[in-house]
Amino acid sequence: MAIGYASAGGTAIGEIQFGDYIFPAFDQIVNEMAKFRFRSGNQWNCGGVTLRTPVGAVGHGALYHSQSPEAYLAHTPGIVVVMPRGPRC
């Protein structure tokens, strides 16, 4: 829904509860959202999508809530990863 809304000119802000939960949506994020402008020959844009998610060790989440997928996304053309430098920015 965020891709369609952003391509129509809106600003979509999605929140994913844990970084691990990005993986079921990975195809949509990497192959649709990130490549949308390139695949349309620069005619369409969905740059108004922001995805927020906590990453790294949660402390009690074990293997299901402690992944850090930002490295995958940071190396994907069309995606910009922004992280705060600390808890108080």
C-alpha positions, 0 to 999 in steps of 0.5 A: 500500500505504501508504494502505491500511495507514494507513487500517487504523490502521498507520503507513506510512513510504515513502521515494522515492529522489529528489524527481523520482520523486514524479511517477509517484505524484502521482495516488495522493498528491494524489487518494487520500492527501490527500483520503481523509478528505474524500472519506469524510465524515470516516469514514476517515483515512490520516494515518499516512503519512509520505513521505520524499524528498530534494529540490533539486539533487543536484549530479550528477543533471542534469534527472532528479534535481534537481527540487523538487516540495515546492511542489506538495505544500505547496499541496495540502490534506491534505498537510503538508510538513516540511523541516529548516532545514539539515543539522544540526537 
